[in-house]
């Protein structure tokens, strides 16, 4: 079981996790426990999951954002919000509404005890109940990409003022589609409030946006990719990843992208749009292990009486 304990900056949650883990390992022969910063646990989740029954992660509550909600929802069974940041509880519950993760305020009488024995006795029954609740939620939640948003297409290495892309936008508008255009930023990819309703959001970004670190977060949000000719090498590099994430790609040829006479066949892009729309309706959020979880060759070492895991 993975539990994230979030406070204002990570300091008090770190002390709380340390006390709890020390108590569990010292008194309960039926359970093993460990704690670490949430970023370390997310990177090495496989090693922790195989070695321990209870894994506590600490950090600032602001660490949970729209663009990493999938990572939190996939890994953590429970997110406990410390009393001093209880005002963030509704926001974090909203971020994880489509995931089985249970988000609760940790009771002040539990968090307030930096006495591990008292805190553990108070927390244990809650964790058992929350684990059962998560299991129930897991059985009923199966969100698709299209469940709560309109189509979002990443225009890779394309310029907004490119004549072919401008004609495409006008063509789709003539079909009655409302188009929103934005420059790529990871934060606004997830967290943005449009000034008006839209049907398609075109997100313009450079080829280096598709890095190994950011691609999983981007792929879980976008529905398709239109790639300018200059991005052909990048698309080739990441094509297998995009295929695993079930992201349709339209690679524009030189004669399409640099067409100044308005003779490009926009019907091909209409067909691509239909493919994107159908795919988004039936594609659930996907995790690709090769991109998202650090592969471990675990080795044990003793730190402060606990076992930690390092990768070679």
Secondary structure as the mmCIF struct_conf table of DSSP 4:
data_model
#
loop_
_struct_conf.conf_type_id
_struct_conf.id
_struct_conf.beg_label_comp_id
_struct_conf.beg_label_asym_id
_struct_conf.beg_label_seq_id
_struct_conf.end_label_comp_id
_struct_conf.end_label_asym_id
_struct_conf.end_label_seq_id
STRN STRN1 UNK A 2 UNK A 7
BEND BEND1 UNK A 8 UNK A 10
HELX_RH_AL_P HELX_RH_AL_P1 UNK A 11 UNK A 27
TURN_TY1_P TURN_TY1_P1 UNK A 29 UNK A 30
STRN STRN2 UNK A 33 UNK A 37
HELX_RH_AL_P HELX_RH_AL_P2 UNK A 38 UNK A 43
TURN_TY1_P TURN_TY1_P2 UNK A 44 UNK A 44
HELX_RH_AL_P HELX_RH_AL_P3 UNK A 45 UNK A 51
BEND BEND2 UNK A 53 UNK A 53
STRN STRN3 UNK A 54 UNK A 60
HELX_RH_3T_P HELX_RH_3T_P1 UNK A 61 UNK A 63
HELX_RH_3T_P HELX_RH_3T_P2 UNK A 66 UNK A 68
HELX_RH_AL_P HELX_RH_AL_P4 UNK A 69 UNK A 75
BEND BEND3 UNK A 77 UNK A 77
STRN STRN4 UNK A 78 UNK A 81
HELX_RH_3T_P HELX_RH_3T_P3 UNK A 83 UNK A 88
HELX_RH_AL_P HELX_RH_AL_P5 UNK A 89 UNK A 95
TURN_TY1_P TURN_TY1_P3 UNK A 96 UNK A 98
BEND BEND4 UNK A 99 UNK A 100
STRN STRN5 UNK A 102 UNK A 105
HELX_LH_PP_P HELX_LH_PP_P1 UNK A 106 UNK A 107
HELX_RH_AL_P HELX_RH_AL_P6 UNK A 108 UNK A 111
TURN_TY1_P TURN_TY1_P4 UNK A 112 UNK A 112
HELX_RH_AL_P HELX_RH_AL_P7 UNK A 116 UNK A 140
STRN STRN6 UNK A 144 UNK A 144
HELX_RH_3T_P HELX_RH_3T_P4 UNK A 145 UNK A 147
BEND BEND5 UNK A 148 UNK A 148
STRN STRN7 UNK A 151 UNK A 156
TURN_TY1_P TURN_TY1_P5 UNK A 157 UNK A 157
TURN_TY1_P TURN_TY1_P6 UNK A 160 UNK A 161
HELX_RH_AL_P HELX_RH_AL_P8 UNK A 163 UNK A 174
TURN_TY1_P TURN_TY1_P7 UNK A 175 UNK A 176
STRN STRN8 UNK A 179 UNK A 183
HELX_RH_AL_P HELX_RH_AL_P9 UNK A 186 UNK A 190
BEND BEND6 UNK A 191 UNK A 191
BEND BEND7 UNK A 195 UNK A 196
BEND BEND8 UNK A 199 UNK A 199
STRN STRN9 UNK A 200 UNK A 205
HELX_RH_3T_P HELX_RH_3T_P5 UNK A 207 UNK A 209
BEND BEND9 UNK A 210 UNK A 210
HELX_RH_AL_P HELX_RH_AL_P10 UNK A 212 UNK A 219
TURN_TY1_P TURN_TY1_P8 UNK A 220 UNK A 221
BEND BEND10 UNK A 223 UNK A 223
STRN STRN10 UNK A 224 UNK A 227
HELX_RH_3T_P HELX_RH_3T_P6 UNK A 229 UNK A 231
HELX_RH_AL_P HELX_RH_AL_P11 UNK A 232 UNK A 244
TURN_TY1_P TURN_TY1_P9 UNK A 245 UNK A 246
STRN STRN11 UNK A 248 UNK A 251
HELX_RH_AL_P HELX_RH_AL_P12 UNK A 254 UNK A 257
TURN_TY1_P TURN_TY1_P10 UNK A 258 UNK A 258
BEND BEND11 UNK A 261 UNK A 262
BEND BEND12 UNK A 264 UNK A 264
HELX_RH_AL_P HELX_RH_AL_P13 UNK A 266 UNK A 282
HELX_LH_PP_P HELX_LH_PP_P2 UNK A 283 UNK A 283
STRN STRN12 UNK A 284 UNK A 284
HELX_LH_PP_P HELX_LH_PP_P3 UNK A 285 UNK A 285
HELX_RH_AL_P HELX_RH_AL_P14 UNK A 289 UNK A 292
BEND BEND13 UNK A 293 UNK A 293
STRN STRN13 UNK A 299 UNK A 303
TURN_TY1_P TURN_TY1_P11 UNK A 304 UNK A 305
STRN STRN14 UNK A 306 UNK A 310
#
